[in-house]
Amino acid sequence: MRRIVFVLVAVVALASAVAHMAPASGQADGETAPIFGVKIPARYRDWRLISVAHEEGNLNDLRAILGNDVAIKASREGNRPFPDGTIIARLAWSYVRLEESEKAFGHLQSFVAGPPKNGVQFMVKDSRKYGATGGWGFAQFDDGKPADEAVQKTCFSCHETVKARDFVFNRYAP
Amino acid sequence: MRRIVFVLVAVVALASAVAHMAPASGQADGETAPIFGVKIPARYRDWRLISVAHEEGNLNDLRAILGNDVAIKASREGNRPFPDGTIIARLAWSYVRLEESEKAFGHLQSFVAGPPKNGVQFMVKDSRKYGATGGWGFAQFDDGKPADEAVQKTCFSCHETVKARDFVFNRYAP
């Protein structure tokens, strides 16, 4: 009996550890974005890093591309097209001069992520559901709310530029 | 008996899941860097994102700051000084123009992470062991090998600039 209790305690501890640490993949929450019906995936901020980027011009941001487990596996193994279940998240922040680093170096040196900017975007792979757009559903959320339909419509036309790479601009940064 | 077997199977499955998904924190592997005796933490590339940055000038890179579980928790909760066990990783890649995005936008637009550059750096918090340097041990690895002692010596003097923020330049990007 004592052994069973021990084993049960271990199960509960492990289940709790998994619940705490596991990157969410399919779960979603909140409002549904128009056109592709995508919701913000639960705990996407805990996903692992695919790559980073800086956008110039009007966008003027620093960004990170995160992926759920399916996305990370496919990115690392170079599998294309991405399998169904892939979700890629694009986060972006203001492009801000870091004054402390300018002091340390004695000249303009570092730009870092400031407050969030340009919304959070998701690409969701479902080859059956989104067959008309290369198997991808797209969504942008601003401050946690879906952007309007006009904004959502701009996603696919831009990503078509990289059709040869399964419509994904980013490449995995090792 | 059948119940015990079931529970044991569940334990093994969960233990395997934890081993697969848990970000490594304390484990380390490979050669030890001079001065602070830091090794490359196991599976640091799976750690969660703290922030991103772009360095100008000679560094000319895009970088990501990742943290182990202790670092992420402290970063999100704003706890300073960082607790013992914190490890922060700084990865960097070449600053590369993304031609496909220039085509899509019709002008210079995106810079993305190219091949790795400027080594991988770690800050390890151990207030007792590294008491003489604000509780932090520093290390840089180039292509997986510790950089020489002259390079390692430059870390602390630069990070002293941000002593008021526990010697850490980056701020958590929400």
Interface residues (C-beta under 8 A of the other chain):
Chain A: R3 I4 V7 L8 A10 V11 L14 A15 A17 V18 M21 A22 P23 R45 D46 W47 R48 L49 S51 V52 A53 H54 E55 E56 G57 L59 L62 R63 A64 L66 D69 L91 W93 Y95 L98 E100 S101 K103 A104 F105 H107 L108 Q109 S110 F111 V112 A113 P115 P116 C158 T161 V162 R165 F169 N170 R171 A173 P174
Chain B: R3 I4 V7 L8 A10 V11 L14 A15 A17 V18 M21 A22 P23 R45 D46 W47 R48 L49 S51 V52 A53 H54 E55 E56 G57 L59 L62 R63 A64 L66 D69 L91 W93 Y95 L98 E100 S101 K103 A104 F105 H107 L108 Q109 S110 F111 V112 A113 P115 P116 C158 T161 V162 R165 F169 N170 R171 A173 P174
